[in-house]
C-alpha cells in the first residue's frame, strides 16, 4: 500500500495537470506520473519478494553443512498429508520455503526437510 504522503503528492500532481493549458505539457506530465506509479509498484513488489526469498541463504548454508536434505514436493505432500498441488500453492503463496534447482521455465523445486519439520510442529 502506498504511503499517504505519496498518494497526496500524486493527487496534487493530477490537479496541477488539469490547470495546464498546453495539451502537450499535460500529456508529458501524465506520462511521467504513470512512470512514477510503475516505479513505486515495482519497488513494492521487489520488497515483498525480498521478504519472501531472504531465506535462500539460510537454506544454502544448511545444504553446505549437509544438515538439511532437500526433498521433492511429492515427498513433502506425503509427509504433510496434502496433495502435490496444495504444496505448490503454498510455495507460491510463501507459506512453504523452497529452492529452485534449475534454470528453465519448469524448474525443479525442492523443499528443505527442516521446512517440513517446522510445518509439522506448527500443525501439532
HUPETA-V447383 format. One record per helix or strand of 3 or more residues. SS is the DSSP state (h for helix, s for strand). FROM is the first residue (numbers start at 1). TO is the last residue. If there is no record, write none. Layout:
<<SS FROM TO> <SS FROM TO>>
//
This chain:
<<h 4 19> <h 23 53> <h 56 65> <s 70 72> <h 73 80> <h 84 93> <s 109 112> <h 113 123>>
//
